[in-house]
Amino acid sequence: AGESASGKTSLYHQIVYNDWQENINTTVQSAYNKIDHTFNGKTKIINIWDTAGQERFRGISILYFRNSKAILFCFDLSNKSSMEKLNFWYESAIQKDQNLSNFFLVGCKSDLTAAVTDEEIIKFANERDMKYFKTSAKLGSGVADLLNAITQSLDDEPQTQKLVTVAKKGCC
């Protein structure tokens, strides 16, 4: 989730295809893929959606929040307003996802000059119980750490247990 041009699609390509493209088209539809990722000897299948960030597609993008195990809130480190606008995406996720997914704050484009201080970012993440990661899809930096954390969070999820009620019956 995040504003248009925040780096979501480049991050998606880096995660799924392990590459970076100089000129990438703006996402106007959602893209889906799945990857196998191994961390600490456990392999998890991660289903990844790349959603549009433009205002006119927000209603559609928000639908993907429901029942998500993890949500990445992406912003452009070189554009302060892209982080400020994450409040919309965060509030929308809280409304749609009553299971309260694992939330990850992802600062994209770390290869560019930052317009947001680390203190501002950490404060934003802490206030919303998000784990923060700084990435560069262009350089591939921070992506493995992010994937490891996502995989770990899936492993940490409590297993749902069925409640079994045994009815006692009389003998006759």
C-alpha positions as MATLAB code, in Angstrom:
seq = 'AGESASGKTSLYHQIVYNDWQENINTTVQSAYNKIDHTFNGKTKIINIWDTAGQERFRGISILYFRNSKAILFCFDLSNKSSMEKLNFWYESAIQKDQNLSNFFLVGCKSDLTAAVTDEEIIKFANERDMKYFKTSAKLGSGVADLLNAITQSLDDEPQTQKLVTVAKKGCC';
ca = [
       0.000    0.000    0.000;
       1.147    3.515   -0.624;
       0.964    6.498   -2.926;
       1.672    6.420   -6.633;
       5.406    6.524   -7.479;
       6.398    5.494   -3.948;
       8.394    2.492   -5.194;
       5.847   -0.304   -4.690;
       6.112   -1.758   -8.194;
       9.914   -1.610   -8.258;
      10.001   -3.356   -4.879;
       7.529   -5.965   -6.189;
       9.790   -6.625   -9.211;
      12.846   -6.891   -6.989;
      11.083   -9.388   -4.689;
       9.492  -11.502   -7.423;
      12.018  -11.304  -10.283;
      15.170  -10.177   -8.455;
      15.633   -7.321  -10.899;
      15.114   -3.606  -11.264;
      13.781   -1.790  -14.308;
      14.712    1.797  -15.078;
      11.415    2.758  -16.699;
       8.504    0.974  -15.125;
       4.882    1.764  -15.889;
       2.545    3.065  -13.222;
       0.365    0.283  -11.848;
      -3.252    0.726  -12.936;
      -4.361   -2.814  -12.162;
      -3.200   -5.163   -9.483;
      -0.381   -7.586  -10.195;
      -0.073  -10.906   -8.374;
       2.665  -13.454   -7.929;
       3.834  -15.891   -5.313;
       7.295  -16.800   -4.159;
       8.819  -19.409   -1.900;
      11.074  -17.853    0.718;
      13.184  -19.778    3.210;
      14.278  -18.281    6.504;
      15.688  -20.149    9.515;
      15.163  -23.455    7.731;
      11.448  -22.893    7.120;
      10.014  -22.227    3.693;
       6.861  -20.183    3.337;
       4.823  -19.418    0.258;
       4.278  -15.678    0.107;
       1.477  -14.346   -2.092;
       2.335  -10.837   -3.216;
       0.006   -8.220   -4.653;
       1.174   -4.979   -6.239;
      -1.689   -2.506   -6.025;
      -2.279    0.859   -7.660;
      -1.576    3.932   -5.563;
      -3.468    6.557   -7.543;
      -6.416    8.109   -5.782;
      -8.918    6.868   -8.370;
      -7.929    3.231   -7.662;
      -7.855    3.453   -3.865;
     -11.202    1.725   -3.377;
     -10.005   -1.293   -5.330;
      -6.581   -1.419   -3.683;
      -8.109   -1.366   -0.204;
     -10.044   -4.565   -0.951;
      -6.762   -6.489   -0.871;
      -6.246   -5.692    2.825;
      -8.918   -8.070    4.074;
      -7.461  -11.320    5.433;
      -3.899  -10.319    4.551;
      -1.243  -11.848    6.760;
       1.095   -8.902    6.158;
       0.713   -5.435    4.676;
       3.633   -3.399    3.373;
       3.114    0.352    3.688;
       5.557    1.769    1.143;
       6.759    5.337    0.860;
       9.442    7.174   -1.082;
      12.240    8.190    1.272;
      13.019   11.148   -1.005;
       9.429   12.471   -0.832;
       8.184   13.438    2.630;
       4.540   13.736    1.596;
       4.461   10.093    0.490;
       5.054    9.057    4.115;
       2.516   11.535    5.459;
      -0.117   10.146    3.080;
       0.364    6.652    4.536;
      -2.121    7.604    7.251;
      -4.910    7.045    4.725;
      -3.616    3.572    3.864;
      -3.044    2.655    7.500;
      -6.528    3.760    8.596;
      -8.059    1.890    5.655;
      -6.178   -1.270    6.598;
      -7.337   -1.057   10.211;
     -10.948   -0.708    9.052;
     -10.774   -3.611    6.574;
      -8.586   -5.998    8.556;
      -9.997   -6.840   11.947;
      -7.377   -9.599   12.311;
      -4.728   -6.872   12.481;
      -2.129   -8.115   10.040;
       1.591   -7.757   10.480;
       2.322   -4.213    9.368;
       5.625   -3.283    7.730;
       6.694    0.283    7.012;
       8.942    0.197    3.947;
      11.055    3.184    3.024;
      11.758    2.772   -0.690;
      14.446    4.422   -2.821;
      17.113    4.488   -0.113;
      19.651    5.089   -2.889;
      18.270    8.651   -3.214;
      18.741   11.585   -0.845;
      16.296   11.245    2.036;
      13.701   13.954    2.681;
      12.500   12.271    5.876;
      14.623   11.812    8.993;
      15.099    8.441   10.640;
      13.564    9.895   13.808;
      10.355   10.846   11.964;
      10.142    7.423   10.362;
      10.751    5.505   13.585;
       8.177    7.626   15.420;
       5.622    6.979   12.657;
       6.321    3.230   12.755;
       6.224    2.957   16.549;
       2.932    4.850   16.827;
       1.349    2.302   14.482;
       3.122   -0.843   15.672;
       4.931   -1.287   12.352;
       8.285   -2.890   11.713;
      10.448   -0.512    9.652;
      12.687   -1.456    6.726;
      14.720    0.740    4.411;
      15.046   -0.643    0.873;
      16.370    0.161   -2.560;
      14.888   -1.889   -5.384;
      17.543   -0.423   -7.681;
      20.411   -1.724   -5.538;
      18.517   -4.673   -4.056;
      19.429   -3.513   -0.557;
      17.184   -4.254    2.413;
      14.920   -6.565    0.411;
      16.253   -9.826    1.890;
      15.855   -8.462    5.430;
      12.281   -7.444    4.636;
      11.450  -10.880    3.209;
      13.014  -12.590    6.221;
      10.900  -10.475    8.572;
       7.736  -11.220    6.600;
       8.515  -14.941    6.664;
       9.248  -14.779   10.395;
       5.982  -12.939   11.040;
       4.060  -15.666    9.223;
       5.807  -18.228   11.403;
       4.962  -16.277   14.568;
       1.246  -16.159   13.782;
      -0.842  -17.962   16.352;
      -2.514  -21.049   15.003;
      -6.269  -20.912   15.075;
      -7.726  -23.546   17.315;
     -11.133  -25.084   16.975;
     -13.263  -24.901   20.050;
     -14.766  -28.280   20.734;
     -17.798  -28.569   22.945;
     -18.631  -31.981   24.295;
     -22.241  -32.350   25.253;
     -22.961  -34.662   28.138;
     -26.006  -36.775   27.675;
     -27.943  -38.726   30.186;
     -27.937  -42.466   29.922;
     -31.591  -43.073   28.996;
];
